[in-house]
Amino acid sequence: MATDGNRDELLDRLPLPYATALRLREAGCPDDVIAERVGVDIDAFPIFMRVAEAKMVAAQHK
């Protein structure tokens, strides 16, 4: 598991919408608020978050 500092570094490597969504989710924001903030339709939001999480995992292996 990534430490807080390491996690922040990994998030900084991601495209801004994905990093923002992951940070907002970690902060406890509701999905509809996150989707609006990053400009994603709420119906596409679950897929968007899966992609964000996959990008985070990939960043850990670089």
Secondary structure per residue as TSV (DSSP state, phi and psi in degrees):
chain	resnum	aa	ss	phi	psi
A	1	M	-	360.0	143.2
A	2	A	-	-77.8	141.0
A	3	T	-	-73.1	167.2
A	4	D	H	-57.8	-45.3
A	5	G	H	-65.5	-42.8
A	6	N	H	-64.8	-41.1
A	7	R	H	-61.9	-42.8
A	8	D	H	-61.3	-40.9
A	9	E	H	-63.3	-42.1
A	10	L	H	-64.8	-43.3
A	11	L	H	-61.8	-35.3
A	12	D	H	-65.3	-21.0
A	13	R	H	-80.9	-18.0
A	14	L	S	-82.4	155.8
A	15	P	-	-56.8	144.1
A	16	L	H	-51.6	-45.5
A	17	P	H	-59.5	-39.8
A	18	Y	H	-69.0	-44.8
A	19	A	H	-62.5	-42.6
A	20	T	H	-61.8	-46.5
A	21	A	H	-60.8	-44.3
A	22	L	H	-65.5	-39.8
A	23	R	H	-66.5	-42.4
A	24	L	H	-65.8	-39.7
A	25	R	H	-63.4	-43.2
A	26	E	H	-61.5	-32.1
A	27	A	T	-79.0	-6.4
A	28	G	T	93.7	12.7
A	29	C	-	-69.1	144.6
A	30	P	-	-68.4	152.1
A	31	D	H	-56.8	-40.1
A	32	D	H	-65.1	-34.1
A	33	V	H	-69.5	-43.3
A	34	I	H	-62.9	-46.4
A	35	A	H	-58.1	-44.8
A	36	E	H	-63.8	-41.6
A	37	R	H	-63.3	-38.2
A	38	V	H	-96.5	0.4
A	39	G	T	76.3	36.1
A	40	V	-	-115.6	135.9
A	41	D	-	-60.5	138.6
A	42	I	T	-59.3	-30.2
A	43	D	T	-68.8	-28.5
A	44	A	T	-92.6	-5.9
A	45	F	H	-59.7	-43.7
A	46	P	H	-58.3	-40.1
A	47	I	H	-67.9	-42.5
A	48	F	H	-56.2	-43.7
A	49	M	H	-69.1	-35.2
A	50	R	H	-62.9	-40.3
A	51	V	H	-65.1	-43.5
A	52	A	H	-59.2	-44.4
A	53	E	H	-66.3	-38.4
A	54	A	H	-65.3	-39.5
A	55	K	H	-65.3	-35.4
A	56	M	H	-65.1	-44.3
A	57	V	H	-62.1	-43.9
A	58	A	H	-62.5	-37.7
A	59	A	H	-64.6	-29.3
A	60	Q	H	-69.3	-24.0
A	61	H	T	-99.5	9.1
A	62	K	-	-97.9	360.0
